[in-house]
Amino acid sequence: MFDTLLIANRGEIACRVAATARRLGIRTVAVYSDADADARHVAACDEAVHIGGAEPRASYLRADAILQAARDTGAQAIHPGYGFLSENEAFAQAAAEAGIVFVGPPASAIAAMGSKSAAKALMEKAGVPLVPGYHGDNQDPQFLKSQADAIGYPVLIKASAGGGGKGMRVVETPAAFLDALASCQREAASSFGDDRVLIERYLQKPRHIEIQVFADTHGNCVYLFERDCSVQRRHQKVIEEAPAPGMTEERRRAMGEAAVAAARAVGYVGAGTVEFIAEPDGRFYFMEMNTRLQVEHPVTEMITGLDLVEWQLRVAAGEPLPARQQDLRIHGHAIEARLYAENPEKGFLPSIGTLAHLRLPPHTAFTNGDIRVDGGVRAGDTITPYYDPMIAKLIVWGADRGQARARMVQALADTQVVGVQTNVAFLSRLMRDEAFATADLDTGLIERRRATLLPEPRPAGALELALASAAVLAAEGLPQPQTRHAGDPWDARDGWRLGGRYTRRLQWVDNGASRDVQIARDGAQWTIDAGDGPRAFHWQAHDGALRITLDGREAGGNVALHAGRAYVFGADGAHTLELYDPLQHSEDAQADHGGGLTAPMPGKIISISVKAGDAVEKGQPLLVMEAMKMEHTISAPADGKVAEIFYAVGDQVAEGAELVAIE
């Protein structure tokens, strides 16, 4: 086994690898960018080396800097994690030539399977069923369009070297093909350094099922069962579970044996995932092989009781696989939810900012348990525009799917984040959704159930208004009702008045609407009126947890106060209420721009397709922004004329910045 391991990644996967390495007594070396100098993964390792600027191309994609860091620190092996250089055959080859073990497959296997086009050609020769499409080398846009026309719309454009939903577009009509192709190619080049794409028929109501495989240098290869990753948004996985609901033993064996055959065909070594797309009638087609550890690997660990990172390290050190196929068993059911800094109500656009408050459910970290959390950030850390906006992965285990789902519902209810928008409430609704509960799964589930998963915001109820108001009173030091003040009564801040009556008005802004709350004390009696009449009111507060009583009925909740807002946490996530500031709202009104288009998130302008004076039609693309390595097109909201463009290609813009004025 190695003495020193360099982890060529960041965030939760770097922390995950470091946890297993520490348990095995292996010294770890982190690498970090300018943006990650104080990151959690840096603190998790024994040593850290700075490798460049915040942009991935200036740091985590710099193979030369990472290899030099390995040499300088005496690392005998490099673990690439996932993303960045994890599927880059040139990096794997360079590490081997430098005498450093690459914890992954040989460069030849990455080359064969890392390109979706090459992998599909290989599978076609092996007789594995493929989705109809074009997987060749001719990348001329007009030729690719002719292939798409022949396949028939809708088609899916996918980056040949990609993954994680980047460089991927569904195209519904021939007219939209060339613009979508250009966008995919730019995104693929930015994320993977390779702009080649493939074209496939877009299947209706498919499921995404993948098989975890593992191979060693002694000729052994096994499959560690399947994961269902059908629940996706923007072509990226949101929920993963194992085993796949409704999977028969016969089908599991067929898919597992096909995955092992695929791995053997390229001389595979280490952890890999063979992804299939399955139709409702049970037919399945090879999609791609990810030649690395997957984000969702913890669900496999939870149902098998294994540590896949330990397996990776042992195989990389030349040891045989720790188990044979006949030794592997499935125990229970596991579900993983990816907690993202994003706004589901705005098309899941990423959200950046500082995590002012972060509280997760009681859990084990990076190791199996009923509730497990794999995270790469802490309270006080910043979600930046440079990297994937994942905050943490919540993974739960249950004796069956029902118990696992119930545990996930509770885990999400116990998750609190303030400082960025998150998908917690969306995930909670998804877990309770009828389609998910009954395992009516497919990759279009989120869009199909959009009305229930992304409902219109509801107004705060009397309980939420009371909890928020009690939190403000507690933060101001107002003692709990009926608490006697032992000192000078003139120093007391308990609402007592010489005339016997104290009143307080709190004006909240709730989704743009004003909500008045009147609080009064008359002698020893407190009342609150949230618009539905006065009620007897008592509260107790401790560390953000509140117990309140309204007319004798007791209820509890958690509230975090930050930057003039109250975040009232409940089963459906956080309800945000803003204390009304007349001066601030006056300034907002003066700053309002009519007729302008604003940035929906922070990012970089990467292309502009119009100029001042141009006439535009509703829906016409105006410019493209890039954030978190994903492209977002800004289109004209109505017919008009471009009056002014406020930024140029290459400019970084803040969320809410006016981009284009249309008259």
URJOWO-V991730 format. One record per residue. N is the residue number from 1. RES is the residue in one letter. PSI is psi in radians with two decimals (999 if undefined). BURIAL is 1 if it has 16 or more other C-alpha atoms within 10 Angstrom, else 0. Layout:
# URJOWO-V991730
n = {N:N}
res = {RES:RES}
psi = {PSI:PSI}
burial = {BURIAL:BURIAL}
This chain:
# URJOWO-V991730
n = {1:2:3:4:5:6:7:8:9:10:11:12:13:14:15:16:17:18:19:20:21:22:23:24:25:26:27:28:29:30:31:32:33:34:35:36:37:38:39:40:41:42:43:44:45:46:47:48:49:50:51:52:53:54:55:56:57:58:59:60:61:62:63:64:65:66:67:68:69:70:71:72:73:74:75:76:77:78:79:80:81:82:83:84:85:86:87:88:89:90:91:92:93:94:95:96:97:98:99:100:101:102:103:104:105:106:107:108:109:110:111:112:113:114:115:116:117:118:119:120:121:122:123:124:125:126:127:128:129:130:131:132:133:134:135:136:137:138:139:140:141:142:143:144:145:146:147:148:149:150:151:152:153:154:155:156:157:158:159:160:161:162:163:164:165:166:167:168:169:170:171:172:173:174:175:176:177:178:179:180:181:182:183:184:185:186:187:188:189:190:191:192:193:194:195:196:197:198:199:200:201:202:203:204:205:206:207:208:209:210:211:212:213:214:215:216:217:218:219:220:221:222:223:224:225:226:227:228:229:230:231:232:233:234:235:236:237:238:239:240:241:242:243:244:245:246:247:248:249:250:251:252:253:254:255:256:257:258:259:260:261:262:263:264:265:266:267:268:269:270:271:272:273:274:275:276:277:278:279:280:281:282:283:284:285:286:287:288:289:290:291:292:293:294:295:296:297:298:299:300:301:302:303:304:305:306:307:308:309:310:311:312:313:314:315:316:317:318:319:320:321:322:323:324:325:326:327:328:329:330:331:332:333:334:335:336:337:338:339:340:341:342:343:344:345:346:347:348:349:350:351:352:353:354:355:356:357:358:359:360:361:362:363:364:365:366:367:368:369:370:371:372:373:374:375:376:377:378:379:380:381:382:383:384:385:386:387:388:389:390:391:392:393:394:395:396:397:398:399:400:401:402:403:404:405:406:407:408:409:410:411:412:413:414:415:416:417:418:419:420:421:422:423:424:425:426:427:428:429:430:431:432:433:434:435:436:437:438:439:440:441:442:443:444:445:446:447:448:449:450:451:452:453:454:455:456:457:458:459:460:461:462:463:464:465:466:467:468:469:470:471:472:473:474:475:476:477:478:479:480:481:482:483:484:485:486:487:488:489:490:491:492:493:494:495:496:497:498:499:500:501:502:503:504:505:506:507:508:509:510:511:512:513:514:515:516:517:518:519:520:521:522:523:524:525:526:527:528:529:530:531:532:533:534:535:536:537:538:539:540:541:542:543:544:545:546:547:548:549:550:551:552:553:554:555:556:557:558:559:560:561:562:563:564:565:566:567:568:569:570:571:572:573:574:575:576:577:578:579:580:581:582:583:584:585:586:587:588:589:590:591:592:593:594:595:596:597:598:599:600:601:602:603:604:605:606:607:608:609:610:611:612:613:614:615:616:617:618:619:620:621:622:623:624:625:626:627:628:629:630:631:632:633:634:635:636:637:638:639:640:641:642:643:644:645:646:647:648:649:650:651:652:653:654:655:656:657:658:659:660:661:662:663}
res = {M:F:D:T:L:L:I:A:N:R:G:E:I:A:C:R:V:A:A:T:A:R:R:L:G:I:R:T:V:A:V:Y:S:D:A:D:A:D:A:R:H:V:A:A:C:D:E:A:V:H:I:G:G:A:E:P:R:A:S:Y:L:R:A:D:A:I:L:Q:A:A:R:D:T:G:A:Q:A:I:H:P:G:Y:G:F:L:S:E:N:E:A:F:A:Q:A:A:A:E:A:G:I:V:F:V:G:P:P:A:S:A:I:A:A:M:G:S:K:S:A:A:K:A:L:M:E:K:A:G:V:P:L:V:P:G:Y:H:G:D:N:Q:D:P:Q:F:L:K:S:Q:A:D:A:I:G:Y:P:V:L:I:K:A:S:A:G:G:G:G:K:G:M:R:V:V:E:T:P:A:A:F:L:D:A:L:A:S:C:Q:R:E:A:A:S:S:F:G:D:D:R:V:L:I:E:R:Y:L:Q:K:P:R:H:I:E:I:Q:V:F:A:D:T:H:G:N:C:V:Y:L:F:E:R:D:C:S:V:Q:R:R:H:Q:K:V:I:E:E:A:P:A:P:G:M:T:E:E:R:R:R:A:M:G:E:A:A:V:A:A:A:R:A:V:G:Y:V:G:A:G:T:V:E:F:I:A:E:P:D:G:R:F:Y:F:M:E:M:N:T:R:L:Q:V:E:H:P:V:T:E:M:I:T:G:L:D:L:V:E:W:Q:L:R:V:A:A:G:E:P:L:P:A:R:Q:Q:D:L:R:I:H:G:H:A:I:E:A:R:L:Y:A:E:N:P:E:K:G:F:L:P:S:I:G:T:L:A:H:L:R:L:P:P:H:T:A:F:T:N:G:D:I:R:V:D:G:G:V:R:A:G:D:T:I:T:P:Y:Y:D:P:M:I:A:K:L:I:V:W:G:A:D:R:G:Q:A:R:A:R:M:V:Q:A:L:A:D:T:Q:V:V:G:V:Q:T:N:V:A:F:L:S:R:L:M:R:D:E:A:F:A:T:A:D:L:D:T:G:L:I:E:R:R:R:A:T:L:L:P:E:P:R:P:A:G:A:L:E:L:A:L:A:S:A:A:V:L:A:A:E:G:L:P:Q:P:Q:T:R:H:A:G:D:P:W:D:A:R:D:G:W:R:L:G:G:R:Y:T:R:R:L:Q:W:V:D:N:G:A:S:R:D:V:Q:I:A:R:D:G:A:Q:W:T:I:D:A:G:D:G:P:R:A:F:H:W:Q:A:H:D:G:A:L:R:I:T:L:D:G:R:E:A:G:G:N:V:A:L:H:A:G:R:A:Y:V:F:G:A:D:G:A:H:T:L:E:L:Y:D:P:L:Q:H:S:E:D:A:Q:A:D:H:G:G:G:L:T:A:P:M:P:G:K:I:I:S:I:S:V:K:A:G:D:A:V:E:K:G:Q:P:L:L:V:M:E:A:M:K:M:E:H:T:I:S:A:P:A:D:G:K:V:A:E:I:F:Y:A:V:G:D:Q:V:A:E:G:A:E:L:V:A:I:E}
psi = {2.70:2.68:-0.65:2.31:2.19:2.33:1.89:1.01:-2.97:-3.13:-2.64:-0.58:-0.61:-0.72:-0.66:-0.83:-0.71:-0.62:-0.79:-0.74:-0.73:-0.73:-0.56:0.01:0.41:2.27:2.44:2.57:2.21:2.70:2.62:2.70:3.09:-0.67:-0.28:0.34:-0.59:0.39:2.79:-0.65:-0.48:-0.76:-0.44:-0.29:2.87:-0.45:2.70:2.51:2.24:2.33:0.07:-2.87:3.10:-0.65:2.39:-0.64:-0.40:0.01:-1.43:-0.21:0.14:1.60:-0.66:-0.75:-0.65:-0.75:-0.66:-0.68:-0.68:-0.76:-0.79:-0.51:-0.01:0.41:2.29:-0.25:2.71:2.19:2.10:-0.13:-2.40:2.75:-2.97:-2.05:0.23:-0.44:0.57:1.88:-0.55:-0.67:-0.78:-0.71:-0.73:-0.67:-0.79:-0.73:-0.45:-0.01:0.37:2.30:2.21:2.05:1.45:-2.96:2.90:2.75:-0.59:-0.66:-0.68:-0.75:-0.70:-0.71:-0.34:-0.52:2.08:-0.68:-0.85:-0.70:-0.70:-0.61:-0.69:-0.76:-0.62:-0.72:-0.56:-0.05:0.20:2.29:2.42:2.63:2.39:2.31:-3.09:2.18:0.40:-3.02:-0.32:1.98:0.28:2.24:-0.76:-0.63:-0.77:-0.66:-0.69:-0.63:-0.73:-0.72:-0.67:-0.67:-0.71:2.40:2.64:2.62:2.83:2.16:2.26:2.44:2.27:-0.64:0.19:-2.95:3.07:0.33:-0.05:2.44:0.71:2.31:2.45:2.25:2.13:-0.51:2.72:-0.62:-0.46:-0.06:-0.88:-0.69:-0.73:-0.67:-0.81:-0.71:-0.76:-0.75:-0.71:-0.79:-0.69:-0.74:-0.69:-0.69:-0.61:-0.07:0.37:2.05:0.19:2.55:2.92:2.82:2.34:2.72:2.37:1.97:2.56:2.31:0.88:2.81:2.57:1.89:2.28:2.67:2.23:2.14:2.76:2.32:2.66:-3.08:0.09:0.19:0.08:2.51:2.30:2.83:2.40:0.77:-2.90:2.90:2.41:2.07:0.62:-0.51:1.89:2.72:2.43:0.60:0.32:2.49:2.44:-0.76:2.35:2.53:2.74:2.43:3.00:2.25:2.36:0.06:2.22:2.76:-0.65:-0.81:-0.67:-0.78:-0.73:-0.77:-0.68:-0.76:-0.60:-0.68:-0.74:-0.71:-0.68:-0.74:-0.76:-0.57:-0.41:0.22:0.77:2.57:2.34:-2.78:2.35:2.81:2.19:2.08:2.35:2.65:2.27:2.38:2.86:-0.48:0.04:-0.24:2.48:2.64:2.47:2.32:-0.97:2.94:2.17:2.04:0.96:3.12:2.43:2.71:-0.70:0.26:-0.45:-0.51:-0.58:-0.71:-0.67:-0.59:-0.21:-0.29:0.28:2.88:1.81:-0.49:-0.69:-0.76:-0.76:-0.82:-0.71:-0.74:-0.73:-0.50:0.02:0.07:2.72:2.85:2.45:-0.23:2.73:2.90:-0.73:-0.22:-0.25:2.39:2.69:2.27:1.90:-2.75:2.49:2.53:2.39:2.36:2.30:2.03:1.94:2.62:1.64:2.90:1.72:-0.57:-0.28:0.79:0.45:0.56:2.47:2.66:2.29:2.78:-3.10:2.38:1.53:-0.49:2.22:2.02:2.20:2.79:2.77:2.31:2.93:2.70:2.13:0.35:2.74:2.50:3.07:-0.70:2.14:2.50:2.18:1.90:2.73:0.12:2.85:2.91:2.34:-0.30:2.82:2.32:2.04:2.92:-0.01:-0.43:3.02:2.36:0.48:2.34:-0.81:2.93:2.22:2.16:2.26:2.69:2.53:2.82:-0.49:3.11:-0.67:-0.78:-0.69:-0.74:-0.72:-0.68:-0.62:-0.69:-0.79:-0.71:-0.71:-0.66:-0.47:0.14:2.22:2.20:2.30:2.41:-0.44:2.77:2.55:2.99:0.33:-0.87:-0.70:-0.80:-0.66:-0.78:-0.67:-0.75:-0.54:-0.07:2.49:-0.73:-0.76:-0.72:-0.61:0.14:0.60:1.33:2.53:2.94:-0.21:0.24:-0.79:-0.79:-0.67:-0.60:0.43:-0.71:-0.64:-0.51:-0.48:1.13:2.89:2.52:2.40:2.66:2.65:2.47:3.05:-0.64:-0.78:-0.69:-0.68:-0.73:-0.79:-0.73:-0.69:-0.64:-0.69:-0.81:-0.74:-0.71:-0.51:-0.03:0.18:2.10:2.77:2.53:2.48:0.18:2.14:2.49:2.11:-0.36:-2.59:2.14:-0.42:-0.28:-0.13:2.49:0.93:0.29:0.04:2.43:2.61:-0.66:-0.11:-0.17:2.31:2.35:2.62:2.33:2.21:2.16:1.97:2.62:2.08:1.79:0.74:-0.22:2.50:2.33:1.99:2.40:2.18:2.19:2.36:2.59:2.22:1.73:-2.13:-0.02:2.20:2.49:2.75:2.44:1.89:0.47:-0.05:0.40:2.68:2.46:2.56:2.40:2.22:2.67:2.71:2.37:2.43:1.98:0.80:-0.29:2.30:2.49:2.15:2.74:2.17:1.97:0.73:-0.14:2.16:2.51:2.79:2.91:2.96:2.37:2.32:2.31:2.27:2.24:0.79:0.20:2.65:2.21:1.87:1.94:2.39:-2.93:-0.45:0.44:-2.71:2.35:2.16:2.21:2.32:2.27:2.23:2.25:1.82:-0.69:-0.79:-0.74:-0.52:-0.74:-0.67:-0.72:-0.72:-0.56:-0.08:2.35:2.19:2.48:0.23:2.74:2.28:2.77:2.20:-0.22:2.85:2.55:-2.91:2.42:2.10:-0.29:2.57:2.20:0.09:2.97:2.88:2.34:-0.28:2.45:2.38:2.70:2.71:2.27:-0.12:2.27:2.33:-0.80:2.91:2.30:2.66:2.28:2.44:0.60:0.28:2.53:2.52:2.11:2.28:2.10:2.78:2.27:-0.29:2.93:2.55:-2.85:2.36:2.01:-0.69:2.54:2.17:-0.20:2.86:2.88:2.32:-0.27:2.46:2.36:2.65:2.75:2.32:-0.12:2.40:2.22:-0.84:2.37:2.24:2.33:999}
burial = {0:1:0:1:1:1:1:1:1:1:1:1:1:1:1:1:1:1:1:1:1:0:0:0:0:1:1:1:1:1:1:1:1:0:1:1:1:0:1:1:1:1:0:1:1:0:0:1:1:1:1:1:0:1:1:1:1:0:1:1:1:1:1:0:1:1:1:0:1:1:0:0:1:0:1:1:1:1:1:1:1:1:1:1:1:1:1:1:1:0:1:1:1:1:1:0:0:0:0:1:1:1:1:1:1:1:1:1:1:1:1:1:1:1:1:1:1:1:1:1:1:1:1:0:0:0:0:1:1:1:1:0:1:1:1:1:0:0:0:0:0:0:0:1:1:0:1:1:0:0:1:1:1:1:1:1:1:1:1:1:1:1:1:0:1:1:1:1:1:1:1:0:0:0:0:0:1:0:0:1:1:0:1:1:1:1:1:1:1:1:1:1:1:1:1:1:1:1:1:1:1:1:1:0:1:1:1:1:1:1:1:1:1:1:1:1:1:0:0:1:1:1:1:1:1:1:1:1:1:1:1:1:1:1:1:1:1:1:1:1:1:1:1:1:0:0:0:0:0:0:0:1:0:0:1:1:1:1:1:1:1:1:1:1:0:1:1:1:1:1:1:1:1:1:1:1:1:1:1:0:0:0:0:1:1:1:1:1:1:1:1:1:1:1:1:1:1:1:1:1:1:1:1:1:1:1:1:1:1:1:1:1:1:1:1:1:1:0:0:1:1:0:0:0:0:0:0:0:0:0:1:1:1:1:1:1:1:1:1:1:1:1:1:1:0:0:0:1:1:1:1:1:1:0:1:1:1:1:0:0:1:0:1:0:1:1:1:1:1:1:1:1:1:1:1:1:1:1:0:0:1:1:1:1:1:1:1:1:1:1:1:1:1:1:1:1:1:1:0:0:1:0:1:1:1:1:1:1:1:0:1:1:1:1:1:1:1:1:1:1:1:1:1:1:1:1:1:1:1:1:1:1:0:0:1:1:0:0:0:0:1:1:1:1:1:1:0:0:0:0:0:0:1:1:0:0:0:0:0:1:0:1:1:1:1:1:1:1:1:1:1:1:1:1:0:0:0:1:1:0:1:0:0:0:0:0:0:0:0:0:0:0:0:1:1:1:0:0:0:0:0:1:0:0:0:1:1:1:1:1:0:0:0:0:1:1:1:1:1:1:1:0:0:0:0:1:1:1:1:1:0:0:0:1:1:1:1:1:1:1:1:0:0:0:0:1:1:1:1:1:0:0:0:0:0:1:1:1:1:1:1:0:0:0:1:1:1:1:1:1:1:0:1:1:1:1:1:1:1:1:0:0:0:0:0:0:0:0:0:0:0:0:0:0:1:1:1:1:1:1:1:1:1:1:1:1:1:1:0:1:0:0:0:0:0:1:0:0:0:1:1:1:1:1:1:1:1:1:1:1:1:1:0:1:1:1:1:0:0:1:1:1:1:1:1:0:1:0:0:0:0:0:1:0:0:0:1:1:1:1:1:1:0}
